[in-house]
Each structure stands twice: as C-alpha cells, then as structure tokens.
Amino acid sequence: MTDEKDPKETSAGSEASSSEVSDKAESSAGSAIVPSIDLQAELQGPSLIDDELTQQLIERGAQDWPAVYAVKLGWILAFVLPPVFLTTFFGFPFFSTFFGILFLAWLTGTLMARQVTTAMRNRHYARVIRLLPRTLYWTTMWYPYTHNSHLAATDAFVRLLMLEGRFVEFQAVTLYSWGLIEPQARWRKKSPKNWGVANNLAVALLSQWKFEEAADVFRDLLKRPADKRAEAILLNNLSLCLVRLGQIEEADKTLAEAIKKASPRVRQYIGWRMDFIKASIETERGNLAEAEQHVEKARDIAIRSQDNLECQPRCDALMGRVRAKQNRMEEAELYYKNAIDAMSAANNPSYIALAVYTLEFAELLQSQGKTEAANAQRERAQAFRDLNLLNELKTVEAIKERLQKKKPIIIPMALCNLTDRDVYVEQLPDFAIPALPDPKELSNLLETMPLKGPDSSSSED
C-alpha cells in the first residue's frame, strides 16, 4: 500500500467530527468480524532468558567491570606516554600534543559513527554489522570524549536488533549492560537505576509480548525523579503496553501526559510512534476517521525521518483493522497482504511481528467464510512463530556458550551473533516443481544425438 491517501477516504479524513457517529455505527456493525484473536496467548512463548540466565548475565557484567576499566587504563597510558615522550626528548608542548591526540580520537569516533549511521539509513545492514564492533569498541575506550558518537552507534545497534526481531539478544545485551554499569545490580531485584538501560529492558520484554512485565518496569521507573525527556519516552512506551493490555482509557491518559512533556527534540526522537499509538487507541474506541488521520500523520513523519521501513507495515496492518471495522473487507485484506509482503521481503524480518499480522489476517478471512485461505494463513503464522522460536533458541545457546568463556566481553555487542538467521522459505506445491527426467532415458537420449561441430551442417547435407 502506498503512502498516498485513498481517494475514497479523503472526505472521511477531512470530516472527522461529522463522521464520528457513522464510524461508530460501522464499528458496531463490523465488530463481530474484526480480528479479535487472543494474540498474547498465541504468541507468548517460553521465557528463553529465565531467572537463572538473567542472574548470570547481570553477574557477568559486574564481573567484567574491572576488566573494562583495566583496558581503558591501558588506553589512557597509550595516549599519555607519547606526549610525555615528545615533550621530554623533542621539546614539543605537552598540553598541545595531549589535546591534539584527544581531538584525533574524537574525530575518528565521529567519522566511524557517521559511517554506521549512513549505512543504517541506506539499509546496508551487512555493512552496519561489519562496522559496529570496532566503532563501539573505539567509542567505548575514548568515552566520554566520544559521547555523541557512542550514543549514535549504540542507537544504530539497538535499531538493528529491533528491526530484525532479535529481542532475546536485545534483552541479553541489556542485562549484561545493567551489571556492567551498576556492578551492585547482582543484589538488586528491581529494574536498573539507569533509566536508559531500564527502558531498553522493558522494550525488550514488550517486544516479546510480555506486556505486564514491561509495564511494571516502566511504572517503577516513573516513580523515580527524572528529566522531562526521560519521562516522555517512558510514558510513550508505557502507553503502548497499556494498549496491548486492552487498557485503552489509561493508555490515552498516559499518552496525553507523554505528549505534554515531550519537547520538539523528544518528539523528533520518538518519531511516528506517538501518532501510531494514538491511532491504535482511536481504532479501539471506534473513532475511525480520527484513527486514519493519525495513521497518515505517522506515515508522513516516518517518510521525513527515513524510518518508513518499520512504520509502513505496522500502519498497513492497523489500517486493515480499521477497514474491517468499516466492513470494507476487500480493502482490509489488501492492507494486511501489503503489511505481510513488505515484512516478508526483508532479509531478516521480525518473525514474531509477521506471525501477529498473519494470524489477524487469518481471522479476517475466517470471518468471511474463506476457511481454506484462513487455514493456509494460520499455517504460515505457525511457521513464522516456530522459526522465530528456533532462531531465539539458537541465540540463547550461543549466549550461554559465550558466558562460559573466561575472556572478558568488554562490549555488550560481543554477546550477539549478528549473522544471517534461518529464513522462512515458502514451500512450493508438488505440481509446481518440474519433473526430472529418468537418468537412463537422459543417457540414451544423449547417445543417439549427433554431435554438431562448426561444419556439421555442410557434412550432413
């Protein structure tokens, strides 16, 4: 589905107040056929990172904390000794040489981070994977001089994990970071003190459909003093949790508070997500014209910020739900197909998101009596869910194996294995596969065929 507004829907979008009553009427008429599958029960798999592994990851972070600072001390000596040497033997001014080295370290980190963010923006994910390890290592060693470049590289890393549905890796990296940043965390049972780490942990849980656990972390964080930027982001994420839990009125109040506290810079950081959550809320309320307006606004923001890869399929799936409420079934099917096809086309899509949308699509088809097509989509959703579980199980085994090694991890990304995962391949029906000739027949055929050379035509004549 393109980002252009459907001509049939232009008047509905411009007359939200006058069409709200009719939208609600359409909603009540179509409520029986709106996808209502209990997705949380269907998709919430086992806790792959259980309490034992959680404790191991936090403790390993705390254990590696001295090693990180020992390595940083080695780097400090490495860039302090040259100025001392140059000052002692060649008369160079110490401070000029010292700050010159710091400037070169900052400039190198900035250029490395820019390469990563450019590759991420252009969707060159293989290049991002190649560049990230040394970029994160460099910016970690020179921190805090490389503060901005380190944040940019870390943000690219997190976005890559989220785009590819590597939520277990995201959770593991966050737990290790918790122990690394707060070595005393091994004795803590609540969320991290650092709001950024705690927010990442809650988002990782939310992405695995553990909504209650994620909401608890967000609420725990909001009880502590924080700046408005942190509060706005936490409130925005909590509102999404509440939408998933079906607590629509509370979600709307929480989102309104997030919007009130969000500065223009924070709104830019959150991007299209506020409008997407608002659209989800209004869809559940039955205010479909208002929901469409927020979907279109979310699309526009995503296109301007070059974040449409994640936004577009989610908006299409939500529009499929809106159209189902309006009894416009052909359009609803088209939106769901576009959402599923767009995600399936990615090299490493989020298979849990694919399973969500495919199950919703299956129920939409079932509501229209298209049982055979609905069953096919359910089988496809099952395949997506199973493949997601298989990939995440492999991730957990790789993480456990890495934890057994005594060598310090230093950079949380070293816990990950950002290689291509198993991918979903559509099975072709038997009739679509060409039959291979019998080997004996093929051999006899080759023996009876005359060999033709450059002059064979004249000799045959």
N, C-alpha and C positions, 0 to 999 in steps of 0.2 A: 504494500500500500504506500502510495506516495505521500508526501507531506502536504500536498495541496488539499484544500477543503473540497469535499464532495459538493457539487452544485446543488444537489437535492437538499443539502443540510444548511445552506447559507442562511436562509431566513430563520431557521430554528436557532442558530447560533446568535443571531443579532436580536432576537426577541425572547431573551431568556425569561423575563418576568411574565410576559403574556402567555408563554408556552409551558410554564412550570406545571400548571394544573393538568394540561393534556399529557405532559410527560409522566406525571404521577399515575394518571389513568392507564397509560400504556404500560407503566411499570407493573401495576397490579394485574393487568391482563396477561402480561408475559412472565409474571414471577414464577409460574409453575414450570416454565421451560428455560429459565436462566440457570446456567451451570451452578449447582449447589453442592457439588461433591465435597465430602469432608477430606480436603487435601492434606490437612495436618496428619490425620490418621493414616492416610495412604502413603505419604511421602516421608514421614519422620522415621528414619531408620535407626539402627542401634547407635549408641554413643561410642563412636570409634575411639575418641580420646576420653577414656574413663578416668575415674578419680586417681587411680594409680599412675597412669601416664601423665595426667595433669601435674601431680606432685613431682614426678621425675623431671618433667620439663622445667618447672619452676626451680627445683633444686639444682639442675644442671646450669641454668642461667646464673644462679647465685654462686655456684662452684667456679664458673668461668670468669666471674667478675674480676678477681685478682689478675688473671692471665691477660685480660683486656688491658688493664692499666699497666701491666708489665710491658706489653707490646707498645703501648702509647709512650711509655717512658723511653723505650729504645728509640722510637721515632724522634722524641724530643732531643735526646743526645745526638742523634744523627744530624739534626739541623742546627744544633747549638755548637757542636765541635768545629764545623767548617768556618763560621765567623771568628771563633777563637783562634783557629789556626791561621787564617788570613790576617787577622789583626796582629798576632804575635810575630809572624815571620815576614809579612809583606806590608804591614802598616796600613791596611785597609781599616776604615772606621767601623767599629764593631756594630753599632746600632743600625747603620745604613745597610750593612750586609745582612744582619739578622732580619730586619723588616723586609728587605728585598726577598729573602727566602720565603718569608710568610706570604708575601704578595704572590710569588710564583705558585706556592701551594694553593692559595685561594683561587688564582686564575685557572690552574689546572683542574681543580674540583669543579669550578663553574663550567668550563668547557666540556668536561666529561658528563656532567649532569645535563647540559644542553643537548648533547648527542642522544642521551637516553630519552629525554622528553620529546625531542624531534622524532625519533624513531617510534615512540609510543603514539604520537599524534598522527603519524603516517601509517600506523598499524603494521609496522615492520617488527612483529613480535619476536621473531628469531634473533634479530639484531639487538632488541632490548635485552633478551636473555643473555646474549654474549657480553654486552656492555655492563650490565648491572653488577656482577660480582666485584670487579675491580673498582667501579665507581663508588659503590657502597663502602668498600674497604678503605679507599683513599679518603673519602669524606668523613669516615668514622675516625681514622687516625689523626686527621687535622682538625677535628671538631674542637672548639666551637668556631674556629676561623672559617670553616666551610658550612656554617649553619644552614644557609639558604639552599645551597646545592645538595646538602644531605637530605633536607626535607623534600626537595624536588625528586631525588632518586628514590627515596622511600615511598613517596606518593605514587610514583610510576610502578614500583614493585607491588604495592597493595592493589592498585587498579588492575594490574595484570592477573593477580590471583583471583580477584573478584570477577573479571570478565570471563576467565576460563573455568569458573566454578570450583576453584581449588580451596574450598572453605576449610577443610581439615588442616591443610598446610597453613592457612591463614591463622587458624586457632593455635596451632603448634608454635608458629613463629611468635605470636603474641604472648603466649605463656612463657616461652623462653625469654623474651624481652622483659617480661614482668620481673623474673628472677634476676636478670642482668641489671636492670635499672634500680630495682628495690631488693637488694640481697636478703633483707629481713623478711621477704614475702613468704618464705617457707613456713613461717609461723602464723601467717595471716590466712584467714578463711574467707574473707570478703573480697571485693573487687580491688584492683590496683589503685594506689593513691594517684598515680599519674593519669589524668583524665583521658589523654590521647590513647594510652595503652588500654585503659578500661573500655573506651569507646570501641576500639578495634576488636576487643574480645567479645563485646556484646554484639557487634555487627557480624562477627564470625558465627556466633550462636544463632542470630536471627536468620542468617543465610542458610543455615541447616534446619530451619523450621522449628527451632527451639525457642518459641516466642516468649513463653513465661520466664525462662532463664534469662533471656536477653533483656526483657522488661525489668527484671529485678536488678540487673547491673545498672541499667540506665537510671532507675529510681534511686539506687544507692548513691550514684554519682551526683545526682541533682540535689541531694541533701547536703552536700559539701559546698563551701564557698567556691565560686568560680567566676571568671570574667564572662561578659555577655556573649562573646564569641563561642566559648565552650558550651554555655547553656543553650544557645540557639541550635547548635549542632546536635546536642544530646536530646533536646526536646523534639527536634525534627525526626530523629531516629526512633525515639520512643513512640511518637505518633504513628509511625509505620507499623511498629509492633502491635499497637492497640487496634489498628485497622485489621491486621491479620487475625487478632484475637476476637474480632467482632464487636469491640467496644467503641462504637462509632462516635457517640457523643463525646466521650472522654478524649478520643483521638482528635476530634475537631477542636476542642478547647486547648489541647496540648499543642497542636499545630498553630493555632492563633497566637499562643504565647511565644512560640518559636519565631513566627513572623515579626512579632512586635520587638523582639530582642535582637533580630538579625540586622546587622549593618549592611550597606550595599556590598561591601567586600565579602562578608559572610554569605550573603545571598548568591554572589558570584561563585563562591566555593561550593555551596550546596547545589547550585545549578538548577536543573529541571526537576529535581526530586520533590521540592515543596509543592509545585503545581500538580505533579503526578499523584502525590498523596491526597491533595485536596480533591482531585478528580475522582480518586477511589472512594473518598468519603461521600461525595455527592452522588456517585453511582449507587452506593448502598442506600442512600436516603431516597433515591428516586428522582433527584433533581438532574435529569439527564442533559438538558440544554446547558446548564452550568458546568456539568462534568465535561462536556465536549469542549467548552471554552478553555477549561484548564488543560485538557489534553493538547489542544492546539498551541497553547502558550508554552507548555512543556516541550513540545516538538521544536518550536521556534528557538527557545533558549538552547536546546541541545545542539541544533544546527549551528547557531552562532558560536557556541563554545566547542564545536567539533567533538561532541560526546554523543552523537546520534547512534553509534553502534549499540550501545546499551539501552538507550531510550526508546528507539523505534519499535523493537519487538514488544516491549512492555506496554507501550501506548497502543499498539495494534491489538494486543490481547485484551486490554481494558476496553477498547472500542468494540471489540467483539462482544464483550459482556453488555455494553450499553445497547448495541443493536439487538441483542437477544431480548433485553428488557422492552425494546420498542417493537418486538415481533417482526423485525426486518431480518429474517433468517438467512437469506442469501448473502447479504452484506456481512452479517455476523460470521458466517462460515469463511468468507473471503478474508476478513481481518485475522481470524485465527490461523488460516493457512499461511498468510503472509508472515505472521509472527513466528510460526514454527519453521517455515522455509528460511527466513532470514537468519535464525539462530543455527539451523542445521548446516547452513553454508559456511559457517566459521570453522576454522581448523580445529580449535579446541573450545567448543561452546560449553556453557553451563548446562550439564545434562539434567540437573535437578530442575532448573527453570523450564527446560524443554518438556520434562515429564509433567510439570504443573499445567502448562498450556495445552499439551496433548490430551491430558485427562479431561480438562474443561471442554475441549473440542469434542471429545468422545461423548460426553454427556449432552452437549448441544445436539449432536447427530442423533443420539438415542431419543431425545425428546421429540424429534420429528419422525420417529419410526424407522430411521435408517440404521437398523440393527447391525447389518453386516459391516457397514462402514464404521459404525461406532466400535464394534469389536476389534476391527483392524487397528483403530487408533488406540484402543486400550492396550493391545499387544505391543504397539510401538512405544507407548508410555512406559510399559513394564520394562521394555528393553532399555530405554533411556535411564530408568531408575536403577536397573541392575548394573548397567555399565558405570553409572556414577558410583555406586557402592563398590564395584570391583576396583575402580581407579583409586578411590579413597582408601580401601583396604591395603592396596599396594603402597600407598603413601605412608600409612601408619607403620607398615613393616619396615620401610626404608628409614623412617624416623627412629624407630626402636633400634635398628642396626647402627645408625649414626650415634645414638646415645651410648652405645656400648663401647665406642672408641674413646680412648683417654685424651686424644688430641683436642685442645680447646676449640670450640666452634667459632668464637670471636664475633662473627657476623651472623645474625639470626637467619639470613637467607641461606646459609650453608646447611640448614636443616632440610631445605627443599631440594627437590629433584625436578627442575623445570624443563623436563624433556617432554616430547610428544607422548600423550597418553593413548590408551586404546581408544579407537574412534568407532562410532556407530556406522555400520555399513548396511544399507537396505539389501535384503535378500531378494534375488531375482526369482520369479516363478520358473518352474521347470520348463514350461513351454517357451520361455524367452531365451533359454540357453541353447545355442546351435549344437546339434548332434555331431559328434566327432566321427569320421569315417573309420571303418574297421582297418587296423594296421595291415592285415594281409591283403585286403582289397586295394589299399593305397599302394602297397608294394607291387602288386600285379599290374596296377594301372601305370606306374612309373616305368616298369619293364617294357610294356607294349608301346609306350610313347616314343616316336622317333626323335633323336637328338637333332636340333637345328643349329647350325653354325651360321656364320655370316653369309656363306654362299649356298646355303641349303635350298633356297628357292630355285636356283638355276639347276641344281643337280636333280631335284625332284621332277622338274619339267622334262 
